[in-house]
Amino acid sequence: MNEFDFDLDHLDFDTAAANTAAQQQLADQAAAAAAALPDEDDCAGGACKI
C-alpha cells in the first residue's frame, strides 16, 4: 500500500457531523446565556481590569 492511499471506509462521517452540530448548539446556548447576564462593571470582558 502506498503512503498516499487512504482507506476512509472505517470513518463515520454522519456521527461526526451530528456530534459537531450538538457541540455547536451547546456553544450557542452558552453564548446566549452569557450575553443575557448583566454587565455590572461596564468593562466588557474585563478589559478595564488591570
N, CA, C and O atoms as CSV, one atom per row, in Angstrom:
chain,resi,resn,atom,element,x,y,z
A,1,MET,N,N,0.839,-1.182,0.000
A,1,MET,CA,C,0.000,0.000,0.000
A,1,MET,C,C,0.884,1.245,0.000
A,1,MET,O,O,1.847,1.350,0.759
A,2,ASN,N,N,0.542,2.143,-0.835
A,2,ASN,CA,C,1.255,3.399,-0.966
A,2,ASN,C,C,0.918,4.304,0.219
A,2,ASN,O,O,-0.191,4.232,0.749
A,3,GLU,N,N,1.852,5.150,0.642
A,3,GLU,CA,C,1.588,6.033,1.780
A,3,GLU,C,C,0.500,7.069,1.460
A,3,GLU,O,O,-0.044,7.695,2.369
A,4,PHE,N,N,0.187,7.247,0.180
A,4,PHE,CA,C,-0.847,8.200,-0.205
A,4,PHE,C,C,-2.210,7.553,-0.432
A,4,PHE,O,O,-3.167,8.237,-0.793
A,5,ASP,N,N,-2.303,6.252,-0.226
A,5,ASP,CA,C,-3.575,5.542,-0.331
A,5,ASP,C,C,-4.268,5.583,1.031
A,5,ASP,O,O,-3.735,5.092,2.026
A,6,PHE,N,N,-5.441,6.164,1.061
A,6,PHE,CA,C,-6.176,6.281,2.314
A,6,PHE,C,C,-7.457,5.462,2.243
A,6,PHE,O,O,-8.174,5.489,1.244
A,7,ASP,N,N,-7.728,4.739,3.311
A,7,ASP,CA,C,-8.956,3.959,3.415
A,7,ASP,C,C,-9.886,4.701,4.368
A,7,ASP,O,O,-9.709,4.645,5.585
A,8,LEU,N,N,-10.859,5.382,3.822
A,8,LEU,CA,C,-11.782,6.188,4.624
A,8,LEU,C,C,-13.070,5.445,4.951
A,8,LEU,O,O,-13.991,6.024,5.527
A,9,ASP,N,N,-13.142,4.169,4.589
A,9,ASP,CA,C,-14.369,3.404,4.791
A,9,ASP,C,C,-14.693,3.199,6.269
A,9,ASP,O,O,-15.861,3.053,6.628
A,10,HIS,N,N,-13.685,3.186,7.123
A,10,HIS,CA,C,-13.930,2.928,8.542
A,10,HIS,C,C,-14.361,4.186,9.303
A,10,HIS,O,O,-14.741,4.090,10.470
A,11,LEU,N,N,-14.312,5.344,8.678
A,11,LEU,CA,C,-14.692,6.585,9.346
A,11,LEU,C,C,-16.197,6.803,9.274
A,11,LEU,O,O,-16.826,6.499,8.260
A,12,ASP,N,N,-16.769,7.326,10.346
A,12,ASP,CA,C,-18.214,7.552,10.432
A,12,ASP,C,C,-18.477,9.056,10.361
A,12,ASP,O,O,-18.534,9.739,11.384
A,13,PHE,N,N,-18.634,9.554,9.147
A,13,PHE,CA,C,-18.804,10.986,8.944
A,13,PHE,C,C,-20.161,11.487,9.447
A,13,PHE,O,O,-20.265,12.625,9.904
A,14,ASP,N,N,-21.191,10.657,9.368
A,14,ASP,CA,C,-22.518,11.076,9.819
A,14,ASP,C,C,-22.541,11.328,11.328
A,14,ASP,O,O,-23.104,12.323,11.785
A,15,THR,N,N,-21.936,10.435,12.091
A,15,THR,CA,C,-21.884,10.611,13.540
A,15,THR,C,C,-21.022,11.810,13.906
A,15,THR,O,O,-21.359,12.561,14.821
A,16,ALA,N,N,-19.929,11.993,13.208
A,16,ALA,CA,C,-19.050,13.131,13.465
A,16,ALA,C,C,-19.787,14.443,13.192
A,16,ALA,O,O,-19.646,15.399,13.954
A,17,ALA,N,N,-20.561,14.495,12.124
A,17,ALA,CA,C,-21.321,15.693,11.801
A,17,ALA,C,C,-22.397,15.955,12.859
A,17,ALA,O,O,-22.629,17.104,13.235
A,18,ALA,N,N,-23.048,14.902,13.334
A,18,ALA,CA,C,-24.074,15.059,14.373
A,18,ALA,C,C,-23.445,15.543,15.675
A,18,ALA,O,O,-24.009,16.403,16.351
A,19,ASN,N,N,-22.287,15.001,16.034
A,19,ASN,CA,C,-21.599,15.437,17.251
A,19,ASN,C,C,-21.172,16.898,17.147
A,19,ASN,O,O,-21.289,17.654,18.112
A,20,THR,N,N,-20.683,17.289,15.987
A,20,THR,CA,C,-20.272,18.670,15.786
A,20,THR,C,C,-21.471,19.607,15.884
A,20,THR,O,O,-21.369,20.678,16.481
A,21,ALA,N,N,-22.595,19.222,15.310
A,21,ALA,CA,C,-23.804,20.050,15.389
A,21,ALA,C,C,-24.282,20.179,16.835
A,21,ALA,O,O,-24.710,21.256,17.251
A,22,ALA,N,N,-24.213,19.101,17.596
A,22,ALA,CA,C,-24.624,19.149,19.000
A,22,ALA,C,C,-23.693,20.049,19.805
A,22,ALA,O,O,-24.158,20.823,20.642
A,23,GLN,N,N,-22.395,19.961,19.565
A,23,GLN,CA,C,-21.439,20.825,20.262
A,23,GLN,C,C,-21.664,22.287,19.905
A,23,GLN,O,O,-21.560,23.158,20.769
A,24,GLN,N,N,-21.968,22.563,18.650
A,24,GLN,CA,C,-22.216,23.935,18.222
A,24,GLN,C,C,-23.477,24.484,18.875
A,24,GLN,O,O,-23.522,25.652,19.261
A,25,GLN,N,N,-24.503,23.641,18.999
A,25,GLN,CA,C,-25.739,24.074,19.647
A,25,GLN,C,C,-25.488,24.395,21.119
A,25,GLN,O,O,-26.010,25.388,21.627
A,26,LEU,N,N,-24.700,23.573,21.810
A,26,LEU,CA,C,-24.365,23.848,23.202
A,26,LEU,C,C,-23.554,25.136,23.328
A,26,LEU,O,O,-23.767,25.912,24.260
A,27,ALA,N,N,-22.637,25.365,22.409
A,27,ALA,CA,C,-21.841,26.591,22.436
A,27,ALA,C,C,-22.724,27.811,22.190
A,27,ALA,O,O,-22.535,28.849,22.824
A,28,ASP,N,N,-23.676,27.696,21.283
A,28,ASP,CA,C,-24.606,28.801,21.027
A,28,ASP,C,C,-25.461,29.094,22.252
A,28,ASP,O,O,-25.711,30.255,22.578
A,29,GLN,N,N,-25.912,28.031,22.935
A,29,GLN,CA,C,-26.708,28.220,24.148
A,29,GLN,C,C,-25.883,28.881,25.241
A,29,GLN,O,O,-26.387,29.756,25.945
A,30,ALA,N,N,-24.639,28.484,25.396
A,30,ALA,CA,C,-23.763,29.079,26.403
A,30,ALA,C,C,-23.493,30.545,26.092
A,30,ALA,O,O,-23.453,31.376,26.999
A,31,ALA,N,N,-23.308,30.865,24.817
A,31,ALA,CA,C,-23.069,32.249,24.420
A,31,ALA,C,C,-24.310,33.100,24.671
A,31,ALA,O,O,-24.199,34.246,25.105
A,32,ALA,N,N,-25.484,32.550,24.402
A,32,ALA,CA,C,-26.728,33.289,24.645
A,32,ALA,C,C,-26.930,33.513,26.140
A,32,ALA,O,O,-27.383,34.581,26.554
A,33,ALA,N,N,-26.598,32.511,26.950
A,33,ALA,CA,C,-26.730,32.650,28.401
A,33,ALA,C,C,-25.745,33.694,28.925
A,33,ALA,O,O,-26.090,34.483,29.805
A,34,ALA,N,N,-24.541,33.705,28.399
A,34,ALA,CA,C,-23.548,34.686,28.826
A,34,ALA,C,C,-23.949,36.095,28.406
A,34,ALA,O,O,-23.706,37.054,29.139
A,35,ALA,N,N,-24.558,36.226,27.239
A,35,ALA,CA,C,-24.985,37.538,26.761
A,35,ALA,C,C,-26.148,38.071,27.589
A,35,ALA,O,O,-26.338,39.284,27.682
A,36,ALA,N,N,-26.924,37.179,28.188
A,36,ALA,CA,C,-28.076,37.598,28.976
A,36,ALA,C,C,-27.680,38.106,30.361
A,36,ALA,O,O,-28.472,38.766,31.034
A,37,LEU,N,N,-26.453,37.798,30.783
A,37,LEU,CA,C,-26.008,38.244,32.105
A,37,LEU,C,C,-25.749,39.752,32.088
A,37,LEU,O,O,-25.245,40.288,31.101
A,38,PRO,N,N,-26.095,40.433,33.183
A,38,PRO,CA,C,-25.831,41.875,33.233
A,38,PRO,C,C,-24.342,42.160,33.342
A,38,PRO,O,O,-23.604,41.402,33.972
A,39,ASP,N,N,-23.908,43.233,32.741
A,39,ASP,CA,C,-22.511,43.657,32.814
A,39,ASP,C,C,-22.412,44.705,33.907
A,39,ASP,O,O,-22.563,45.900,33.652
A,40,GLU,N,N,-22.155,44.245,35.138
A,40,GLU,CA,C,-22.264,45.130,36.294
A,40,GLU,C,C,-21.136,46.147,36.411
A,40,GLU,O,O,-21.320,47.172,37.068
A,41,ASP,N,N,-19.987,45.910,35.808
A,41,ASP,CA,C,-18.890,46.857,35.970
A,41,ASP,C,C,-18.590,47.671,34.705
A,41,ASP,O,O,-17.617,48.425,34.684
A,42,ASP,N,N,-19.387,47.537,33.675
A,42,ASP,CA,C,-19.230,48.256,32.416
A,42,ASP,C,C,-17.863,48.035,31.765
A,42,ASP,O,O,-17.402,48.865,30.981
A,43,CYS,N,N,-17.230,46.930,32.087
A,43,CYS,CA,C,-15.958,46.589,31.475
A,43,CYS,C,C,-16.157,45.279,30.701
A,43,CYS,O,O,-16.099,44.194,31.278
A,44,ALA,N,N,-16.384,45.391,29.427
A,44,ALA,CA,C,-16.655,44.220,28.598
A,44,ALA,C,C,-15.440,43.300,28.572
A,44,ALA,O,O,-14.357,43.699,28.144
A,45,GLY,N,N,-15.627,42.078,29.030
A,45,GLY,CA,C,-14.565,41.085,29.001
A,45,GLY,C,C,-13.416,41.375,29.941
A,45,GLY,O,O,-12.344,40.789,29.794
A,46,GLY,N,N,-13.610,42.265,30.905
A,46,GLY,CA,C,-12.558,42.576,31.855
A,46,GLY,C,C,-11.457,43.431,31.277
A,46,GLY,O,O,-10.341,43.432,31.796
A,47,ALA,N,N,-11.747,44.163,30.207
A,47,ALA,CA,C,-10.720,44.961,29.537
A,47,ALA,C,C,-10.179,46.085,30.415
A,47,ALA,O,O,-9.023,46.480,30.264
A,48,CYS,N,N,-11.001,46.610,31.336
A,48,CYS,CA,C,-10.509,47.723,32.153
A,48,CYS,C,C,-9.970,47.267,33.504
A,48,CYS,O,O,-9.606,48.097,34.337
A,49,LYS,N,N,-9.916,45.958,33.731
A,49,LYS,CA,C,-9.344,45.441,34.972
A,49,LYS,C,C,-7.868,45.193,34.768
A,49,LYS,O,O,-7.472,44.516,33.819
A,50,ILE,N,N,-7.073,45.724,35.628
A,50,ILE,CA,C,-5.615,45.584,35.487
A,50,ILE,C,C,-5.081,44.716,36.604
A,50,ILE,O,O,-3.877,44.470,36.674
